Amino acid sequence: MRKALITGITGQDGAYLAKFLLGKGYEVYGTYRRISSPNFWRLQYLDIFHKVKLIPTDMTDQSSMQNALYISLPDEVYHLAAQSFVESSFQTPHSTGEITGLSVVAILENMKHIKPDAKFYFAGTSELYGFSGIPKGKALTENDAFKPMSPYAVAKLYGYWITRIYRDGYGIFAANGILFNHESPLRGLEFVTRKIATSVAKIKLGLSDKIVLGNLEAQRDWGYAPEYVEAMWKILQQDMPDDYVVATGETHSVREFLESACNHVGFDYEDYLAIDKELMRPLDLPSLRGDYSKIQEACGWSPKVKFKELVELMVDEEIERWRMLLSGRTFPWDAPNYPSERGVIVRNGGNGR
């Protein structure tokens, strides 16, 4: 049985990837940040909390990551843990650099000594491209220049290049996935797509009368997260490590996402929209679109869920969640994202370490 270690297993991608790998017959280990109330709701939502082995890990501490590798002795390492919210990186640039950037070299250096034959995946991001001088609307490839424009993107750029250095310098199977935006009902509420979906659901159910947003004109290439974690796995199944863009090849604005979400439930977004300038980023990328032709040719991966379907499934899930909450039905994974006094039901699972 193959073994995988997922850093950041409690996040959107980590949870979906864990479910995917379990379905492939892997033994799955995952790191999580030890805090007073661990955030396991996504693992519970997917009904896999009792199936994964959890290791409390400090991503800024070498010995802690060394311990995670010794416990898991993985065949594949998926490094997804990060401070991944762009806006927050402007407020906490130092810790973003440590958690999102320097953690990568800590893992690779420990892998070099503990499990040099393991395959390593680093979660890159479309934010690497920044204002690269590329014509607006061009589909970005693995060969286009990077010009990061946020502390988050700068930290990710360090991770990207150190991954390549360990691949070329030490012969480690180390690959980068340059993932464009990918969404799902497991997105955090701080992300605009989930914020829109839950705001629309609350208006539909009479719980709110406005949607508060910032920049509506930013355009992004939005895909479906469960499909993107499959791409991660496919990248590590290749004979040689490489770097791949994972995207849909389409761009849509925040305004389009909002309009599509509101149209789905039958009302006009302009009747409820409120703009808050405090939500504007100091620097915001106007448009990002990816070219996934390389991963399609090499790995046989292509996106299936289109924009409209993505928006509608997110809105439908939010409506169902809020209806459950209002009816008082059991909702054990709601505490991190919904106002409830019931809290999160956390079972004793994992490897007990």
N, C-alpha and C positions, 0 to 999 in steps of 0.2 A: 504493500500500500504506500503510495506516494504521500509525502508530508509537505504541507505548505505553512509558512508563517506570514500572516498579514498584519502589518503595523497599521494602527488606526482602524481596527475591525469594527468599532462601534459607529463609524461614520456611514454615510450613504453608500459609497463605493465598497467599503470594507464589508458591510453586511451583505450586499448583493453578491460580492465576490465569494464570500464564505458559503453562501447558499449554492452558488454555481459549482464551486469546487467539491462540496459535499455530494452534490449530484453526480460528480465525476468519480466518486469513490475515494477522495483524498481524506487524510486525517488532517484536520484544520486547527492550527494554533493561531491565536490572535493577541496582540498587545493592546492594552488600554491604560489610560492614565489613572493612577490611583488617587481618587478624591473621595470626599465623604459620601457622596451619592453618585456612584458610577452610572453613566448614561447608557443603559443596555436596551433601550426601548426598541431600537431597530431590529436587534437580534430576536427580541420577543415577538415583534410584529411579523417577522418572517418564520417564526416558530423553529428557530435553530439555536436558541440560547443554550439549550441542554446538549447540543451536539458538538459544540466547539470547545476547545481548551484555551482558557484565558490566562494570560500572563500579565500582571501589573508591571508596567515599564515606564521609566522616565526617559523620554527621547533625547534629553540633553545630557544624559549620564552614560559614559562608555561602559561601565561595569554592569549597568542595568540591561543594556542591549546585549552585552556579552552573555548575560544570564539567560535572556530570551532565546538566544541561538543555541546555547548548550542544552536547554530544556527541550527545544523543538527539533534540533538537528534536521532542518528542513531540506527538501529537494528544491523547493522554490520559495523565494522571498519576494513578497509584494509590498513595497514601501509606499503606503498611502497616507500615513500619518503626517499631518501638517497643521499649521495655523492657516487655514485655507480661505478665510474671508478677506477679500481685498481691502475693503474699507477699514477693517480692524488693523490691518498691517500698517496703515499710516499712523495709528494711535500707539501701536506696540512694535515698532520696527526692530528693536533689539531682540526681543523674544521670538519674533517671527523669523529672524535670521538664524537663531539657534535651533528652533524646532523644525523649521521648514528646510533650512539649508545645511547646517552643520551636522544634523542627525544622519544625513546620507553618508558622509565620509565615515562616521562612527560605525555604521552598520557594515559598510564595505570593508573597512579595516578589520573588523572582527570576523567577517566572513572569510577574509583572506587567510586567517589563521585557524578558524574553527571548522568551516565548511566551504573550502575553496571550490568544490565541484557543484555547489548549489547555483541555481539560476536566479538572477536578480532583476526585478522590474522596478523602475522608478517612475512615479506618476508626475510627468511633466504637464504643462498647461499651455493653452493658446495665449495666455497673458505674456508669455515670453516674447512674442513678436512686438508688442507695444506699437509705438509710432515708428515703424521701421522704414518709412518712406515708400512703401509698396503702394501702388495705385489702389484707391478705395474699391472694394468689391472683388479684388483679385483673390482667387483661392490659394491659400498659403500652403506651401509644401515643406518637406523636411530640409530643403536647401535654401529657403528664404532666411534673411538675416533676422537676428533677434535684437530688440531694443527695449528692454523692460522699463515700465513706467510706474512701478509701485514697489514698496519693500517686499511684498509677497512675490512678485515676479522676479525681482533680483535674487531672492533666496532660492527660488525654483531654478533660476539660471545656474547658480552654483551647483545645485544638485544634478542638473543635466550634464554639466561639463565634468564634474567629478565622477559621474557614472561612466562617461566615455573614457576618462583617464584610467580608471581601474579596469575597464575592458581592454584597452590598448596596451596599458603598461604591465598588467598582472595576469592577463588572460582569463579574467573572470567573465562568465556569461552574464553581461550586464546590459540591459536594454532600456531605452527610454520610450515611453508612450506620450506623445504630445496631444493630450486630449482637449478638444474644444468643449464648450459647455455641455453638460449632460445632466438631465433633471429627472425627477421622479417624485412620487408621494413621500419618499423618505428624505427629501431635501430639508435642510434646516430652515426655520422661519426667517432667518436673516437674509436668505437669498431671495431675489426679487420674484422669481417664478413661483416659489412656494408662498411668498407673501401675497402675490396676486391671487393665487388659487384659494387660499384660506379667506382672504378678504371678500372675494366674490361669493364664496359659500356662505359666509356670515350675513351678507346682504340678502342673499336668496332666502335665508331662513329667518330674516327679520332681526338679526342680532347686531347689525351695524348699518350705518347709512353713508359710509365713505371709504374710499381707498386712498391711502396716503403714499405717494411715490415721489421719486426725484427725477432723474433724467429719463425721459420717455423715448428719446431718439437713438440711444445706443443700440446697435445692431449686433446680434450674436448668432452663432451657429449652434443651435440647440438640438441635442439628441437625447436618447432614452438610456438612462444609466444602466439597467440590466444588460443591454446590448453592449455597452462599452466595457463592462467587466469581462465579458467573453472575449473581447478584443485583447485585453491584457493577457489573458490565458493563452490565446493563440500566438501572441508575440513570443512567449517563452517556450512554445512548442517548435519553433524553427530550429534548423540545424546550426545557424550562426546568429549571434546577437546583432541587433540593429536598432534604428530609431524610426518610429512610425507616427504619422499624423492620424488621429482618429476623429472623424467629423462626419457631418451629413452633406456638406457641399452647398447648404442653403443658409441664407441669413434672414433673420426677422427681427424687427425692432421690439423694444419693450412695449411700445404702444400697440403693436400688432398682437403681442401676447395678451395684453390687457383686453383689447377689443375682441379677440377670439374667445377669451374666457367669458366675457360678459355676454357675447352673442349666444354662447352655448346655453346659458340659463335664461335668455330672453330679455335682457335690458341693455340700455345704452350706457357705456362707461362714462360718458361726459356728465351724466346726471349725478355721479358719485365721486368723481375724481377730485383730489386735492393735492397740489404740488407743494412739497416742503423742500426749500433750498438747502436745508441742513443735511438732506440726504444725498446731495451732489458730492461726488468724489473730487478731491483736489486735482486729479488727473484722471480722465476717463477715455477709454479707447472708443472711437466712433463706430468702428465696424470690424468684425472678425469673421472670416469664412475659411474653412479648411478643405484641402484636397486629399481625399482618402484613397486615391488610386494606388498608391504603393502598398498599403496594407491589404487592399482588395486583391491585388495581383499576387502578393507573396503569401498571404495568410487565408485568402478566401473570405475575408470579412467585409460586410457592407451593412449600412443602417437599414432598418426595416420600418420602424415606427416613425411616421412623418409628423410634422409640426402640429397640425390641427389635432391629430389623434393624441399626441403628447399633452397638449393643453387640456383637452377634454377629459382624459383619464385622471389628470391631477385635480381638476375641479370636482369631478364626480367623487373621487376618494375623499376630498375635504368635506363635501356635503354629507357623505355617509358618516364620517367621523363625528361631525358636529351633531348630527341627528342622534347618534349613539350616546353622545355626551348629554344631550338634552333629555333623552329618555331614561337616563340613569342605568343603562345597560353596562355590563362589565367592560371596562376599557383599560386594561392593566398597563398599557404602554403610553398613556397620554401625558404624564406629568411634565416631561421636558418641553412640551410644545403647547399644552392646553391648560386653561384654568380649571383645576380640579383639586379636591382635597384627598383623593384616594391614593395618590402617589403611585410609584412604580412597584410592581410585584417582581422581585428579583429572586429567582430560584438558585439554590446551590448547584452550580454546574461547573463545567470546565475541568481543569486538572487539579484544582484545589491548592495550587501553589500561590 
